[in-house]
Amino acid sequence: MSTRASNRYATPFAERFDLRLPLVQAPMVGATTPALVIAASNAGALGSLGAGAMTPDKLTAEVAEIRAGTSRPFGVNLFVLDEHTPDEATVRRALSAIDPLRAELGLPPGRALERYAHAFRAQLDRLVELRVPVVSFTFGVLDAADVARLKAAGSYVIGSATHVAEGLAWRDAGADAVCAQGAEAGGHRGTFIDAGKNPLVGTMALVPQLADALDIPVLAAGGIMDGRGIAAALALGAQAAQLGTVFLPCAESAIAEDWRRRLLASRDTSTSVTRAITGRYARGIRNTLMDRLEAEPSLVAPYPVQNALTQELRQTAAKADRGDYLSLWSGQGAPLLRGRPERAGAAELVDALDTEWRAAVNALSRIGAIE
Ligand SMILES: Cc1cc2nc3c(=O)[nH]c(=O)nc-3n(C[C@H](O)[C@H](O)[C@H](O)COP(=O)(O)O)c2cc1C
């Protein structure tokens, strides 16, 4: 069913995908499930699957599940990664900090792994074959030939940027749109130019600078938790808002119960950006895992090695529902979750966001009318 008839505030991006509101449910490895994507897309947002940690066959299976549940557009997200083979000393150093934490959960000392990430080229080839409506990428930029392959397969290509130079790199590679990831955002920073400097440009500053620099649509991500935030993103020049943290506690999300509880109990100062857990800067709620691994920064291996070496520990913690040993990725806006109905489905959340953002726009236009 078309949602266009009731959409009085459509942006070109929202119109292109027949969205009821200019809203993207963010791709989130470890949280997004086919059920979440289906519910978000069927409710009139653009649902997106975080597939960066999937084998090509799992990607095929989850995309088939989404297609069986919705005929509406949806997105799939991958990490742009090079092959990485660490030397033994790097692995040994990293494990010397991780092993005591493993022992606390009853795990034996860790060992070097056969591989530290799924091969990106194989994931990308499968994504081209799957011809999904929207594809998005973080941690790097594709070359123009790969962007052209995806477009020839009928996919709309979105690149993530944490500062202006990265947005320009995606534009030059031929991307259809750029997602501006502000410093407030939960999860990994997508930074791939000057990553060592950990540039943390806030959403309020980044979105208008990217909108001015680019002639392709910009999406806004980071700290947007409600309809006020969506209206603000559009006022800054974005064509849609990409929300992650607000979807984390949804009924269809895959996160552990203790993560859910800690999100709802968090404060504005509860999160930090750290590279200690995965070797790549990421924002999450501070806990024992973050504190202990941060205490020895020189032992932390680069991404994806540190990520893979802490994975079994974090998976065991998830099964045991021990939030102290999980990576609790979350944005700075998490306290704004309080007041929303607990364990609501994504469809109910999208409905609420639609009502809220229309009210926010109307409130602004009423202010505008007072002269
Ligand atoms: C748990 C979690 C996992 C994430 N995983 C991914 C991912 O796999 N790919 C990606 O591009 N962004 C990922 N992100 C970032 C989101 O796509 C989005 O940019 C961010 O959530 C927006 O900020 P917010 O959390 O303040 O809404 C993740 C964020 C969170 C909270």
The ligand as a Tripos MOL2 file, in Angstrom:
@<TRIPOS>MOLECULE
LIG
   31    33     1     0     0
SMALL
NO_CHARGES

@<TRIPOS>ATOM
      1 C1         24.3720   -1.4990   18.6500 C.3       1 LIG1
      2 C2         24.7630   -0.7010   17.4550 C.ar      1 LIG1
      3 C3         25.3110   -1.3570   16.3560 C.ar      1 LIG1
      4 C4         25.6560   -0.6420   15.1990 C.ar      1 LIG1
      5 N1         26.1190   -1.3230   14.1000 N.ar      1 LIG1
      6 C5         26.3240   -0.6620   12.9310 C.ar      1 LIG1
      7 C6         26.6370   -1.3590   11.7380 C.ar      1 LIG1
      8 O1         26.7070   -2.5950   11.7210 O.2       1 LIG1
      9 N2         26.8370   -0.6270   10.6060 N.ar      1 LIG1
     10 C7         26.7220    0.7490   10.5860 C.ar      1 LIG1
     11 O2         26.9130    1.3670    9.5370 O.2       1 LIG1
     12 N3         26.4120    1.4240   11.7000 N.ar      1 LIG1
     13 C8         26.1940    0.7520   12.8570 C.ar      1 LIG1
     14 N4         25.8120    1.4560   13.9890 N.ar      1 LIG1
     15 C9         25.5960    2.9080   13.8770 C.3       1 LIG1
     16 C10        24.1600    3.1770   13.4310 C.3       1 LIG1
     17 O3         23.9550    2.7570   12.1030 O.3       1 LIG1
     18 C11        23.7830    4.6820   13.5200 C.3       1 LIG1
     19 O4         24.7110    5.4560   12.8140 O.3       1 LIG1
     20 C12        23.7010    5.1690   14.9470 C.3       1 LIG1
     21 O5         23.0410    4.2260   15.7380 O.3       1 LIG1
     22 C13        22.9800    6.4890   14.9960 C.3       1 LIG1
     23 O6         23.1010    7.0960   16.2470 O.3       1 LIG1
     24 P1         22.1040    6.8080   17.4940 P.3       1 LIG1
     25 O7         22.5280    5.4750   18.0140 O.co2     1 LIG1
     26 O8         22.3990    7.9240   18.4250 O.co2     1 LIG1
     27 O9         20.7150    6.7890   16.9420 O.co2     1 LIG1
     28 C14        25.4850    0.7640   15.1540 C.ar      1 LIG1
     29 C15        24.9470    1.4150   16.2710 C.ar      1 LIG1
     30 C16        24.5810    0.7080   17.4110 C.ar      1 LIG1
     31 C17        23.9660    1.4450   18.5740 C.3       1 LIG1
@<TRIPOS>BOND
     1     1     2 1
     2     2     3 ar
     3     2    30 ar
     4     3     4 ar
     5     4     5 ar
     6     4    28 ar
     7     5     6 ar
     8     6     7 ar
     9     6    13 1
    10     7     8 2
    11     7     9 ar
    12     9    10 ar
    13    10    11 2
    14    10    12 ar
    15    12    13 ar
    16    13    14 ar
    17    14    15 1
    18    14    28 ar
    19    15    16 1
    20    16    17 1
    21    16    18 1
    22    18    19 1
    23    18    20 1
    24    20    21 1
    25    20    22 1
    26    22    23 1
    27    23    24 1
    28    24    25 2
    29    24    26 1
    30    24    27 1
    31    28    29 ar
    32    29    30 ar
    33    30    31 1
@<TRIPOS>SUBSTRUCTURE
     1 LIG1         1 GROUP 0 **** ****
